[in-house]
Amino acid sequence: MKLANSLKSALPAVILSFLTLGLAPLPAIAATATTTFAVTATVQATCLVSATAMAFGTYTGVVATSTSAVSVTCTNTTPYNVGLSAGSATGATVTTRKMTGPASALLSYALFSDSARTVNWGQTVSTDTVAGTGNGAAQSITVYGQVPAAQYVAPGAYADTITATVTY
């Protein structure tokens, strides 16, 4: 009988324990939903250009040469052409460039795209310009200049301004 009474009194405690465990808060099961969205951009072809000065130094009547560097930075795979203007002197063309000096005196010079100084550098795309393809980094292109010999012009400082144009 003692055993039966012990079981009777223990049974509600055991049942209560099971119920307590069963009724204990369970971790919440969260529902989720997902979606995707597009991220887009359009890269516009673009180019930047800069150049260094070309200084021939002191001209003494003999051939004088010098160089300048044109730096072109274009977006990757962008084809481009670099043209050089005739300059600002009166009557100058891309094949007969001139620097202006004292009393409007003119000193002729030429700009070339090759180190042998035989290929004139002008501004007509696909004719006398320098072509390239952008790679996203600065690309340096050398301009080769030459002042021909036997020009006996007035002494003094001579200058011109060339515009480098990138067509892309």
PAZA-557440 format. One record per residue (C-alpha): chain; x, y, z. Coordinates in Angstrom, 1 decimal. Layout:
BEGIN
PT   c       xx       yy       zz
PT   A        X        Y        Z
...
! end
This chain:
BEGIN
PT   c       xx       yy       zz
PT   A      0.0      0.0      0.0
PT   A      2.8      2.3      0.8
PT   A      4.1      1.8     -2.7
PT   A      0.7      2.5     -4.2
PT   A      0.3      5.7     -2.2
PT   A      3.8      6.8     -3.2
PT   A      3.0      6.2     -6.8
PT   A     -0.3      8.0     -6.5
PT   A      1.4     11.0     -5.0
PT   A      4.4     10.9     -7.3
PT   A      2.2     10.5    -10.4
PT   A      0.8     14.0    -10.4
PT   A      4.3     15.4    -10.0
PT   A      5.6     13.3    -12.9
PT   A      2.7     14.3    -15.1
PT   A      3.1     18.0    -14.1
PT   A      6.8     17.8    -15.0
PT   A      6.0     16.3    -18.4
PT   A      3.4     18.9    -19.0
PT   A      5.7     21.7    -17.9
PT   A      8.3     20.5    -20.3
PT   A      5.8     20.2    -23.1
PT   A      4.3     23.6    -22.4
PT   A      7.7     25.4    -22.0
PT   A      8.2     28.1    -24.6
PT   A      9.8     26.7    -27.7
PT   A     12.1     28.8    -29.9
PT   A     10.0     30.7    -32.4
PT   A     10.2     29.4    -35.9
PT   A     10.6     32.4    -38.2
PT   A      9.3     32.4    -41.7
PT   A     11.4     34.2    -44.3
PT   A     10.9     35.6    -47.8
PT   A     13.5     36.7    -50.2
PT   A     13.8     38.6    -53.4
PT   A     16.5     39.9    -55.7
PT   A     17.0     43.3    -57.3
PT   A     19.1     44.5    -60.2
PT   A     22.1     46.7    -59.8
PT   A     23.1     48.5    -63.0
PT   A     25.3     51.2    -64.3
PT   A     26.1     52.4    -67.8
PT   A     29.8     53.4    -68.4
PT   A     30.1     56.2    -70.8
PT   A     33.2     56.2    -73.0
PT   A     35.4     59.1    -71.9
PT   A     38.9     60.4    -72.4
PT   A     41.2     62.8    -70.7
PT   A     44.3     64.5    -72.3
PT   A     47.2     66.4    -71.0
PT   A     50.6     67.4    -72.4
PT   A     54.1     68.6    -71.5
PT   A     55.7     71.6    -73.0
PT   A     58.1     71.3    -75.9
PT   A     61.2     73.5    -75.5
PT   A     63.7     73.7    -78.3
PT   A     66.2     75.7    -76.3
PT   A     68.4     78.3    -78.0
PT   A     68.2     78.1    -81.8
PT   A     71.4     78.9    -83.6
PT   A     70.5     78.3    -87.2
PT   A     71.1     74.5    -87.1
PT   A     68.4     71.8    -86.9
PT   A     66.9     71.8    -83.4
PT   A     64.9     68.9    -82.0
PT   A     62.8     68.4    -79.0
PT   A     59.9     66.2    -77.7
PT   A     56.7     66.5    -75.8
PT   A     54.5     63.9    -74.2
PT   A     50.8     63.7    -74.7
PT   A     49.1     61.7    -72.0
PT   A     45.7     60.1    -73.0
PT   A     43.5     58.3    -70.4
PT   A     40.4     56.6    -71.9
PT   A     38.0     54.1    -70.6
PT   A     39.0     50.5    -71.4
PT   A     38.5     49.4    -75.0
PT   A     37.6     53.0    -76.2
PT   A     39.2     53.7    -79.5
PT   A     40.7     57.2    -79.9
PT   A     42.6     59.5    -82.2
PT   A     44.9     62.3    -81.1
PT   A     45.2     65.3    -83.3
PT   A     47.5     68.4    -83.0
PT   A     46.3     71.8    -84.2
PT   A     48.2     74.1    -86.5
PT   A     49.0     76.4    -83.7
PT   A     48.2     80.1    -83.2
PT   A     50.6     81.9    -85.5
PT   A     49.2     83.7    -88.5
PT   A     49.2     81.6    -91.6
PT   A     50.2     78.4    -89.8
PT   A     48.9     75.0    -91.0
PT   A     49.5     71.5    -89.6
PT   A     52.3     71.1    -92.2
PT   A     53.8     74.6    -91.8
PT   A     53.7     75.5    -88.1
PT   A     55.3     78.7    -86.9
PT   A     56.3     80.2    -83.6
PT   A     55.8     84.0    -83.3
PT   A     58.6     86.2    -82.0
PT   A     59.7     89.8    -81.8
PT   A     57.8     92.2    -84.1
PT   A     55.6     89.2    -85.2
PT   A     58.7     87.4    -86.8
PT   A     58.0     83.8    -87.5
PT   A     60.2     80.7    -86.8
PT   A     59.0     77.6    -88.7
PT   A     58.9     74.2    -87.0
PT   A     57.2     70.8    -87.5
PT   A     55.6     68.1    -85.3
PT   A     55.9     64.4    -86.1
PT   A     54.5     61.2    -84.8
PT   A     57.6     59.1    -85.4
PT   A     61.2     59.4    -84.0
PT   A     62.7     59.7    -87.5
PT   A     60.6     62.9    -87.9
PT   A     59.1     61.9    -91.2
PT   A     55.4     61.4    -90.4
PT   A     53.7     64.8    -90.0
PT   A     51.2     65.0    -87.1
PT   A     48.0     66.9    -87.9
PT   A     44.4     66.9    -86.9
PT   A     42.5     65.0    -89.6
PT   A     41.2     61.7    -88.0
PT   A     42.5     58.6    -89.8
PT   A     44.8     60.7    -92.0
PT   A     47.5     62.3    -89.9
PT   A     46.5     61.7    -86.3
PT   A     47.7     59.0    -83.9
PT   A     45.3     56.3    -83.0
PT   A     45.1     54.2    -79.9
PT   A     42.7     52.2    -77.7
PT   A     42.1     53.1    -74.1
PT   A     43.0     50.7    -71.3
PT   A     41.8     52.7    -68.3
PT   A     45.3     54.0    -67.6
PT   A     47.3     56.9    -68.8
PT   A     49.0     56.2    -72.1
PT   A     51.9     58.4    -73.1
PT   A     52.5     59.3    -76.7
PT   A     55.6     61.2    -77.8
PT   A     55.4     64.2    -80.0
PT   A     58.7     64.8    -82.0
PT   A     59.5     68.3    -82.9
PT   A     62.0     69.9    -85.2
PT   A     63.1     73.4    -86.2
PT   A     64.7     73.3    -89.6
PT   A     68.1     74.7    -90.2
PT   A     69.0     78.0    -91.9
PT   A     66.3     80.3    -90.5
PT   A     67.9     83.6    -89.7
PT   A     65.1     85.5    -88.0
PT   A     65.2     88.3    -85.5
PT   A     66.8     87.3    -82.2
PT   A     64.4     86.9    -79.2
PT   A     61.9     84.6    -77.7
PT   A     59.5     82.6    -80.0
PT   A     56.4     80.7    -78.9
PT   A     53.3     79.0    -80.1
PT   A     50.4     77.1    -78.6
PT   A     49.3     73.7    -79.9
PT   A     46.0     72.2    -79.0
PT   A     45.9     68.4    -78.6
PT   A     42.5     67.0    -79.3
PT   A     41.3     63.5    -78.5
PT   A     38.5     62.2    -80.7
PT   A     36.7     59.1    -79.4
! end
